[in-house]
Amino acid sequence: MIKAIIFDQDGTFYPSNHKLTKVLRAKTKEWIQKNLRIERDELESIYLKLPIKYPNPLDGFSSIGLNTKDYMYKVFDTINLSKYIKENKKLIDLVKALKIDLYVVTIASIKYSKKLQKRLGIKKLIKKTYSLGEKYPKIKTKFEIYEEIRKKKDFKRKEVLIVGDNYLLDLKDASSKGYPCVLISNNNNLRKSQLIKIKNIYQLNKIIV
């Protein structure tokens, strides 16, 4: 029996091809270029290569001497969310219907996360939000935060469902340690037998009954 759900946030509560994703990418590139003082071609090369070696972008930024706390404040906290996202009644209804403890674990800042959840209309339905970005580098993986949540509530791993859109960042460690996991993805080539795969968050109600 599932007693709690831990959600990723960006790319999970809204699709990964959303205009907000494009804004976050553009802001991130701008931040990297400004801090490293590099040309556009070099920027694009770095931006493409870092995720291959470092699935966690915070590890990638740290590896090239960038301040991850600065990333929180200069990228996430500068975005005017009212321009890009609005209340989502379908998402609100889905989250309301779950009727169990709901958490968010994200690499984004807490300030940005709470504003985003408020814009979507689900902030009051989320029990607590944790930012890996603001705990990093003392805590380096989302899995460590999943364990913190689970142990506080004295849940077994099989009782906590993890939902995310990035297998390596959100789900790999949790899945290997016995957490049930749901991957939100349209990639039909991704075969992970231990995962449940859905195309969007709205299909979650077919799993949680």
Contacts in CASP RR format, 6 or more apart in sequence:
PFRMAT RR
TARGET T0000
AUTHOR 0000-0000-0000
METHOD contacts of the structure
MODEL  1
MIKAIIFDQDGTFYPSNHKLTKVLRAKTKEWIQKNLRIERDELESIYLKL
PIKYPNPLDGFSSIGLNTKDYMYKVFDTINLSKYIKENKKLIDLVKALKI
DLYVVTIASIKYSKKLQKRLGIKKLIKKTYSLGEKYPKIKTKFEIYEEIR
KKKDFKRKEVLIVGDNYLLDLKDASSKGYPCVLISNNNNLRKSQLIKIKN
IYQLNKIIV
1 159 0 8 1.000
2 100 0 8 1.000
2 159 0 8 1.000
2 160 0 8 1.000
2 161 0 8 1.000
2 180 0 8 1.000
2 208 0 8 1.000
3 100 0 8 1.000
3 101 0 8 1.000
3 153 0 8 1.000
3 155 0 8 1.000
3 159 0 8 1.000
3 160 0 8 1.000
4 100 0 8 1.000
4 101 0 8 1.000
4 102 0 8 1.000
4 103 0 8 1.000
4 149 0 8 1.000
4 150 0 8 1.000
4 153 0 8 1.000
4 155 0 8 1.000
4 159 0 8 1.000
4 160 0 8 1.000
4 161 0 8 1.000
5 98 0 8 1.000
5 100 0 8 1.000
5 101 0 8 1.000
5 102 0 8 1.000
5 103 0 8 1.000
5 160 0 8 1.000
5 161 0 8 1.000
5 162 0 8 1.000
5 163 0 8 1.000
5 208 0 8 1.000
6 103 0 8 1.000
6 104 0 8 1.000
6 105 0 8 1.000
6 146 0 8 1.000
6 149 0 8 1.000
6 160 0 8 1.000
6 161 0 8 1.000
6 162 0 8 1.000
6 163 0 8 1.000
7 13 0 8 1.000
7 102 0 8 1.000
7 103 0 8 1.000
7 104 0 8 1.000
7 105 0 8 1.000
7 163 0 8 1.000
7 164 0 8 1.000
8 104 0 8 1.000
8 105 0 8 1.000
8 106 0 8 1.000
8 142 0 8 1.000
8 163 0 8 1.000
8 164 0 8 1.000
8 165 0 8 1.000
8 166 0 8 1.000
8 169 0 8 1.000
8 170 0 8 1.000
9 104 0 8 1.000
9 106 0 8 1.000
9 108 0 8 1.000
9 113 0 8 1.000
9 116 0 8 1.000
9 117 0 8 1.000
9 129 0 8 1.000
10 20 0 8 1.000
10 21 0 8 1.000
10 24 0 8 1.000
10 106 0 8 1.000
10 108 0 8 1.000
10 116 0 8 1.000
11 18 0 8 1.000
11 21 0 8 1.000
11 164 0 8 1.000
11 165 0 8 1.000
11 184 0 8 1.000
12 163 0 8 1.000
12 164 0 8 1.000
12 165 0 8 1.000
12 184 0 8 1.000
12 201 0 8 1.000
13 88 0 8 1.000
13 91 0 8 1.000
13 116 0 8 1.000
13 117 0 8 1.000
13 120 0 8 1.000
13 122 0 8 1.000
13 201 0 8 1.000
14 20 0 8 1.000
14 21 0 8 1.000
14 85 0 8 1.000
14 88 0 8 1.000
14 120 0 8 1.000
15 21 0 8 1.000
15 200 0 8 1.000
16 165 0 8 1.000
18 84 0 8 1.000
18 85 0 8 1.000
19 84 0 8 1.000
20 79 0 8 1.000
20 81 0 8 1.000
20 84 0 8 1.000
20 85 0 8 1.000
23 79 0 8 1.000
23 84 0 8 1.000
24 75 0 8 1.000
24 76 0 8 1.000
24 79 0 8 1.000
27 75 0 8 1.000
27 78 0 8 1.000
27 79 0 8 1.000
28 47 0 8 1.000
28 57 0 8 1.000
28 71 0 8 1.000
28 75 0 8 1.000
29 43 0 8 1.000
29 47 0 8 1.000
31 70 0 8 1.000
31 71 0 8 1.000
31 74 0 8 1.000
31 75 0 8 1.000
32 38 0 8 1.000
32 43 0 8 1.000
32 46 0 8 1.000
32 47 0 8 1.000
32 61 0 8 1.000
32 66 0 8 1.000
33 40 0 8 1.000
33 43 0 8 1.000
35 66 0 8 1.000
35 67 0 8 1.000
35 70 0 8 1.000
36 42 0 8 1.000
36 43 0 8 1.000
36 46 0 8 1.000
36 64 0 8 1.000
36 66 0 8 1.000
38 46 0 8 1.000
46 64 0 8 1.000
50 57 0 8 1.000
50 60 0 8 1.000
50 61 0 8 1.000
50 63 0 8 1.000
50 64 0 8 1.000
51 57 0 8 1.000
53 60 0 8 1.000
53 63 0 8 1.000
54 60 0 8 1.000
54 63 0 8 1.000
55 166 0 8 1.000
55 168 0 8 1.000
55 169 0 8 1.000
55 172 0 8 1.000
56 107 0 8 1.000
56 132 0 8 1.000
56 140 0 8 1.000
56 141 0 8 1.000
56 169 0 8 1.000
57 107 0 8 1.000
58 68 0 8 1.000
58 71 0 8 1.000
58 107 0 8 1.000
58 132 0 8 1.000
58 133 0 8 1.000
58 136 0 8 1.000
58 137 0 8 1.000
58 140 0 8 1.000
59 140 0 8 1.000
61 67 0 8 1.000
61 68 0 8 1.000
61 71 0 8 1.000
62 68 0 8 1.000
62 136 0 8 1.000
62 137 0 8 1.000
68 133 0 8 1.000
68 136 0 8 1.000
68 137 0 8 1.000
69 133 0 8 1.000
69 134 0 8 1.000
71 133 0 8 1.000
72 108 0 8 1.000
72 109 0 8 1.000
72 112 0 8 1.000
72 131 0 8 1.000
72 133 0 8 1.000
72 134 0 8 1.000
73 109 0 8 1.000
76 108 0 8 1.000
76 109 0 8 1.000
76 111 0 8 1.000
76 112 0 8 1.000
77 109 0 8 1.000
77 111 0 8 1.000
77 112 0 8 1.000
79 112 0 8 1.000
81 112 0 8 1.000
81 115 0 8 1.000
81 116 0 8 1.000
81 119 0 8 1.000
82 119 0 8 1.000
85 116 0 8 1.000
85 119 0 8 1.000
85 120 0 8 1.000
86 119 0 8 1.000
86 120 0 8 1.000
87 119 0 8 1.000
87 120 0 8 1.000
87 121 0 8 1.000
88 120 0 8 1.000
88 121 0 8 1.000
88 122 0 8 1.000
90 202 0 8 1.000
91 120 0 8 1.000
91 121 0 8 1.000
91 122 0 8 1.000
91 201 0 8 1.000
91 202 0 8 1.000
92 120 0 8 1.000
92 121 0 8 1.000
92 122 0 8 1.000
92 125 0 8 1.000
94 201 0 8 1.000
94 202 0 8 1.000
94 204 0 8 1.000
94 205 0 8 1.000
95 102 0 8 1.000
95 122 0 8 1.000
95 125 0 8 1.000
95 126 0 8 1.000
96 125 0 8 1.000
97 205 0 8 1.000
98 204 0 8 1.000
98 208 0 8 1.000
100 208 0 8 1.000
101 127 0 8 1.000
101 153 0 8 1.000
102 125 0 8 1.000
102 126 0 8 1.000
102 127 0 8 1.000
103 126 0 8 1.000
103 127 0 8 1.000
103 128 0 8 1.000
103 129 0 8 1.000
103 130 0 8 1.000
103 149 0 8 1.000
104 113 0 8 1.000
104 117 0 8 1.000
104 126 0 8 1.000
104 128 0 8 1.000
104 129 0 8 1.000
104 130 0 8 1.000
105 129 0 8 1.000
105 130 0 8 1.000
105 132 0 8 1.000
105 142 0 8 1.000
105 145 0 8 1.000
105 146 0 8 1.000
105 149 0 8 1.000
106 113 0 8 1.000
106 129 0 8 1.000
106 130 0 8 1.000
106 131 0 8 1.000
106 132 0 8 1.000
107 131 0 8 1.000
107 132 0 8 1.000
107 133 0 8 1.000
107 136 0 8 1.000
107 169 0 8 1.000
108 116 0 8 1.000
108 131 0 8 1.000
108 133 0 8 1.000
109 131 0 8 1.000
109 133 0 8 1.000
109 134 0 8 1.000
110 129 0 8 1.000
110 131 0 8 1.000
110 134 0 8 1.000
113 129 0 8 1.000
113 131 0 8 1.000
114 123 0 8 1.000
114 129 0 8 1.000
117 123 0 8 1.000
117 126 0 8 1.000
117 129 0 8 1.000
128 149 0 8 1.000
130 145 0 8 1.000
130 148 0 8 1.000
130 149 0 8 1.000
132 139 0 8 1.000
132 141 0 8 1.000
132 142 0 8 1.000
132 145 0 8 1.000
135 145 0 8 1.000
139 145 0 8 1.000
141 173 0 8 1.000
142 169 0 8 1.000
142 170 0 8 1.000
142 173 0 8 1.000
142 174 0 8 1.000
143 173 0 8 1.000
143 174 0 8 1.000
143 177 0 8 1.000
146 160 0 8 1.000
146 162 0 8 1.000
146 174 0 8 1.000
146 179 0 8 1.000
149 160 0 8 1.000
150 156 0 8 1.000
150 157 0 8 1.000
150 160 0 8 1.000
157 177 0 8 1.000
157 178 0 8 1.000
157 179 0 8 1.000
158 178 0 8 1.000
158 179 0 8 1.000
158 180 0 8 1.000
160 179 0 8 1.000
160 180 0 8 1.000
161 179 0 8 1.000
161 180 0 8 1.000
161 181 0 8 1.000
161 182 0 8 1.000
161 207 0 8 1.000
161 208 0 8 1.000
162 170 0 8 1.000
162 171 0 8 1.000
162 174 0 8 1.000
162 175 0 8 1.000
162 179 0 8 1.000
162 180 0 8 1.000
162 181 0 8 1.000
162 182 0 8 1.000
163 170 0 8 1.000
163 181 0 8 1.000
163 182 0 8 1.000
163 184 0 8 1.000
163 201 0 8 1.000
163 204 0 8 1.000
164 170 0 8 1.000
164 171 0 8 1.000
164 181 0 8 1.000
164 182 0 8 1.000
164 183 0 8 1.000
164 184 0 8 1.000
165 183 0 8 1.000
165 184 0 8 1.000
165 185 0 8 1.000
167 183 0 8 1.000
167 185 0 8 1.000
167 190 0 8 1.000
167 192 0 8 1.000
167 195 0 8 1.000
170 181 0 8 1.000
171 181 0 8 1.000
171 183 0 8 1.000
171 195 0 8 1.000
174 181 0 8 1.000
175 181 0 8 1.000
175 192 0 8 1.000
175 194 0 8 1.000
175 195 0 8 1.000
180 196 0 8 1.000
181 194 0 8 1.000
181 195 0 8 1.000
181 196 0 8 1.000
182 195 0 8 1.000
182 196 0 8 1.000
182 197 0 8 1.000
182 198 0 8 1.000
182 204 0 8 1.000
182 207 0 8 1.000
183 190 0 8 1.000
183 192 0 8 1.000
183 195 0 8 1.000
183 196 0 8 1.000
183 197 0 8 1.000
183 198 0 8 1.000
184 197 0 8 1.000
184 198 0 8 1.000
184 199 0 8 1.000
184 200 0 8 1.000
184 201 0 8 1.000
185 197 0 8 1.000
185 199 0 8 1.000
186 199 0 8 1.000
190 197 0 8 1.000
196 207 0 8 1.000
198 204 0 8 1.000
198 206 0 8 1.000
198 207 0 8 1.000
END
